[in-house]
Amino acid sequence: MCSTALQSSGSNEGENVDPPLQDCTIEEQRGVVRFVWAEGVKLVEIHHRMLAQYGQSTTSQRKVYVWVERFKSGRTRVTDVGRSGRPSTSRSRKASSLQEYSN
């Protein structure tokens, strides 16, 4: 669930106001992509609208394209699909080794 920024009712011209939905999840953003794409909005416009609402938290324009392609192919879920196999641990091992070396 998103937290929304409260905005005063006075004039905000010249003020930097945080985007109202900057704390949302990637799954929520994917849902927005799916919904707005279904309305026929172009990819660039989808990303532009998302930037206005999510600010720096917005997924990349490339990811918007990737997800639209997935939805065009029939995908309906906005959550990641579970993967089989062993999870990657190379980053944590490397970090552990570096930490031990620095002590």
C-alpha positions in Angstrom: 0.0 0.0 0.0 1.2 3.5 -0.8 1.6 6.4 1.5 0.5 9.6 0.0 2.1 13.0 0.7 -0.3 15.6 2.1 -0.3 18.8 0.1 -1.4 22.2 1.4 -4.4 23.8 -0.3 -2.3 27.0 -0.9 -0.2 27.9 -3.9 2.7 25.5 -4.4 4.3 27.2 -7.3 8.1 27.1 -7.0 8.0 24.5 -4.2 9.4 21.0 -4.6 6.5 18.8 -3.7 7.2 15.0 -3.4 5.3 12.9 -5.8 2.3 11.5 -4.0 3.0 7.8 -4.7 6.8 7.6 -4.3 6.6 4.8 -1.7 4.7 2.2 -3.8 5.8 -1.3 -4.7 7.0 -2.5 -8.1 3.9 -4.7 -8.3 1.6 -1.7 -7.9 3.5 0.1 -10.7 3.2 -3.0 -12.9 -0.5 -3.0 -12.3 -0.7 0.7 -13.3 1.2 -0.2 -16.5 -1.2 -3.0 -17.3 -4.3 -0.8 -16.6 -3.1 2.3 -18.5 -1.8 0.2 -21.4 -5.2 -1.5 -21.6 -6.8 1.9 -22.1 -4.6 2.4 -25.2 -2.1 4.8 -23.8 1.3 4.9 -25.6 4.4 3.5 -23.7 6.2 6.9 -23.5 3.1 8.5 -22.1 2.6 5.7 -19.5 6.2 6.2 -18.2 5.7 10.0 -18.2 2.5 9.7 -16.1 4.3 7.3 -13.7 7.2 9.7 -13.3 4.7 12.4 -12.2 3.2 10.2 -9.6 6.1 8.0 -8.4 9.1 10.3 -8.9 12.5 8.7 -8.5 10.8 5.4 -7.5 9.4 5.0 -11.0 10.4 1.9 -12.9 12.5 2.5 -16.0 11.0 3.2 -19.4 12.6 0.0 -20.6 10.9 -2.0 -17.9 7.5 -0.4 -18.9 8.2 -1.7 -22.4 9.1 -5.2 -21.1 5.9 -5.4 -19.0 3.7 -4.2 -21.8 5.2 -6.9 -24.1 4.4 -9.5 -21.4 0.8 -8.3 -21.1 0.4 -8.3 -24.9 1.6 -12.0 -24.8 -1.2 -12.8 -22.4 0.4 -12.4 -19.0 -2.0 -11.1 -16.3 0.0 -11.4 -13.1 2.0 -8.5 -12.0 4.0 -10.4 -9.4 7.3 -12.2 -10.2 7.0 -15.8 -11.1 8.8 -18.2 -8.7 11.9 -19.8 -10.1 13.2 -23.2 -9.4 16.8 -24.0 -8.5 19.3 -22.8 -6.1 19.2 -19.1 -5.2 22.2 -17.0 -6.1 24.6 -16.5 -3.2 27.7 -15.1 -5.0 27.1 -11.6 -3.9 26.8 -12.5 -0.3 29.8 -14.7 -0.4 31.9 -12.0 -2.0 30.7 -9.5 0.6 31.5 -11.9 3.4 35.0 -12.5 2.0 35.6 -8.8 1.6 34.4 -8.1 5.2 36.6 -10.8 6.6 39.6 -9.5 4.7 39.1 -5.9 5.9 39.0 -7.0 9.6 
